[in-house]
Amino acid sequence: MTVQISIAEAASKLSALVIAAEEGADVILTRDGLPVVRLISVVRRPFQIGLLDGMGGSLPDFLKPMAEADLRDWT
């Protein structure tokens, strides 16, 4: 959904426009009918690795100490 609104009108509806942007709407502020600013949400979503999405797998624990046998392979 795209919302285009003049800066003058947006001043009185800022809270509603921010909510719309947070919900994914494309909010564009205009001056003299021309687009000048786009509101975007900065809400951070949890980081996910797309390659494993839906595969049920997990990444190895890279902070866990290696087993002695594995360490010998590296020396």
Rosetta constraint file for C-alpha pairs under 8 A:
AtomPair CA 1 CA 24 HARMONIC 7.88 0.50
AtomPair CA 1 CA 25 HARMONIC 5.14 0.50
AtomPair CA 1 CA 26 HARMONIC 6.16 0.50
AtomPair CA 2 CA 25 HARMONIC 5.78 0.50
AtomPair CA 2 CA 26 HARMONIC 4.53 0.50
AtomPair CA 2 CA 27 HARMONIC 5.94 0.50
AtomPair CA 2 CA 28 HARMONIC 7.52 0.50
AtomPair CA 3 CA 25 HARMONIC 7.04 0.50
AtomPair CA 3 CA 26 HARMONIC 6.03 0.50
AtomPair CA 3 CA 27 HARMONIC 4.75 0.50
AtomPair CA 3 CA 28 HARMONIC 6.06 0.50
AtomPair CA 4 CA 27 HARMONIC 6.09 0.50
AtomPair CA 4 CA 28 HARMONIC 4.80 0.50
AtomPair CA 4 CA 29 HARMONIC 5.86 0.50
AtomPair CA 4 CA 30 HARMONIC 6.83 0.50
AtomPair CA 4 CA 35 HARMONIC 7.92 0.50
AtomPair CA 5 CA 9 HARMONIC 6.57 0.50
AtomPair CA 5 CA 10 HARMONIC 6.20 0.50
AtomPair CA 5 CA 27 HARMONIC 7.84 0.50
AtomPair CA 5 CA 28 HARMONIC 6.44 0.50
AtomPair CA 5 CA 29 HARMONIC 5.13 0.50
AtomPair CA 5 CA 30 HARMONIC 5.89 0.50
AtomPair CA 6 CA 10 HARMONIC 6.00 0.50
AtomPair CA 6 CA 29 HARMONIC 5.42 0.50
AtomPair CA 6 CA 30 HARMONIC 4.53 0.50
AtomPair CA 6 CA 31 HARMONIC 5.87 0.50
AtomPair CA 6 CA 32 HARMONIC 7.70 0.50
AtomPair CA 6 CA 33 HARMONIC 7.21 0.50
AtomPair CA 7 CA 11 HARMONIC 6.27 0.50
AtomPair CA 7 CA 29 HARMONIC 5.56 0.50
AtomPair CA 7 CA 30 HARMONIC 5.83 0.50
AtomPair CA 7 CA 31 HARMONIC 6.27 0.50
AtomPair CA 8 CA 12 HARMONIC 7.65 0.50
AtomPair CA 9 CA 13 HARMONIC 6.82 0.50
AtomPair CA 10 CA 14 HARMONIC 5.54 0.50
AtomPair CA 10 CA 17 HARMONIC 7.47 0.50
AtomPair CA 10 CA 29 HARMONIC 7.32 0.50
AtomPair CA 13 CA 17 HARMONIC 6.25 0.50
AtomPair CA 14 CA 18 HARMONIC 6.11 0.50
AtomPair CA 15 CA 19 HARMONIC 6.34 0.50
AtomPair CA 16 CA 20 HARMONIC 6.19 0.50
AtomPair CA 17 CA 21 HARMONIC 6.19 0.50
AtomPair CA 17 CA 27 HARMONIC 6.92 0.50
AtomPair CA 18 CA 22 HARMONIC 6.16 0.50
AtomPair CA 18 CA 39 HARMONIC 7.44 0.50
AtomPair CA 18 CA 41 HARMONIC 7.84 0.50
AtomPair CA 19 CA 23 HARMONIC 6.25 0.50
AtomPair CA 20 CA 24 HARMONIC 6.53 0.50
AtomPair CA 20 CA 25 HARMONIC 5.36 0.50
AtomPair CA 20 CA 26 HARMONIC 7.98 0.50
AtomPair CA 20 CA 27 HARMONIC 7.41 0.50
AtomPair CA 21 CA 25 HARMONIC 4.78 0.50
AtomPair CA 21 CA 26 HARMONIC 6.25 0.50
AtomPair CA 21 CA 27 HARMONIC 6.09 0.50
AtomPair CA 21 CA 39 HARMONIC 6.29 0.50
AtomPair CA 21 CA 40 HARMONIC 5.61 0.50
AtomPair CA 21 CA 41 HARMONIC 5.66 0.50
AtomPair CA 22 CA 40 HARMONIC 7.21 0.50
AtomPair CA 22 CA 41 HARMONIC 4.94 0.50
AtomPair CA 22 CA 42 HARMONIC 7.89 0.50
AtomPair CA 22 CA 43 HARMONIC 7.28 0.50
AtomPair CA 24 CA 41 HARMONIC 7.55 0.50
AtomPair CA 26 CA 38 HARMONIC 7.23 0.50
AtomPair CA 26 CA 39 HARMONIC 7.12 0.50
AtomPair CA 26 CA 40 HARMONIC 7.29 0.50
AtomPair CA 27 CA 38 HARMONIC 5.64 0.50
AtomPair CA 27 CA 39 HARMONIC 5.29 0.50
AtomPair CA 27 CA 40 HARMONIC 7.35 0.50
AtomPair CA 28 CA 35 HARMONIC 6.32 0.50
AtomPair CA 28 CA 36 HARMONIC 7.33 0.50
AtomPair CA 28 CA 37 HARMONIC 5.67 0.50
AtomPair CA 28 CA 38 HARMONIC 4.43 0.50
AtomPair CA 28 CA 39 HARMONIC 6.37 0.50
AtomPair CA 29 CA 35 HARMONIC 5.87 0.50
AtomPair CA 29 CA 36 HARMONIC 5.97 0.50
AtomPair CA 29 CA 37 HARMONIC 5.09 0.50
AtomPair CA 29 CA 38 HARMONIC 6.20 0.50
AtomPair CA 29 CA 39 HARMONIC 7.84 0.50
AtomPair CA 30 CA 34 HARMONIC 5.05 0.50
AtomPair CA 30 CA 35 HARMONIC 4.26 0.50
AtomPair CA 30 CA 36 HARMONIC 5.37 0.50
AtomPair CA 30 CA 37 HARMONIC 6.93 0.50
AtomPair CA 31 CA 35 HARMONIC 6.51 0.50
AtomPair CA 31 CA 36 HARMONIC 6.53 0.50
AtomPair CA 48 CA 53 HARMONIC 7.64 0.50
AtomPair CA 49 CA 53 HARMONIC 6.65 0.50
AtomPair CA 52 CA 56 HARMONIC 7.09 0.50
AtomPair CA 52 CA 57 HARMONIC 6.29 0.50
AtomPair CA 52 CA 58 HARMONIC 7.33 0.50
AtomPair CA 66 CA 70 HARMONIC 6.20 0.50
AtomPair CA 66 CA 71 HARMONIC 6.25 0.50
AtomPair CA 67 CA 71 HARMONIC 6.29 0.50
AtomPair CA 68 CA 72 HARMONIC 6.33 0.50
AtomPair CA 69 CA 73 HARMONIC 6.80 0.50
AtomPair CA 70 CA 74 HARMONIC 6.97 0.50
AtomPair CA 71 CA 75 HARMONIC 6.69 0.50
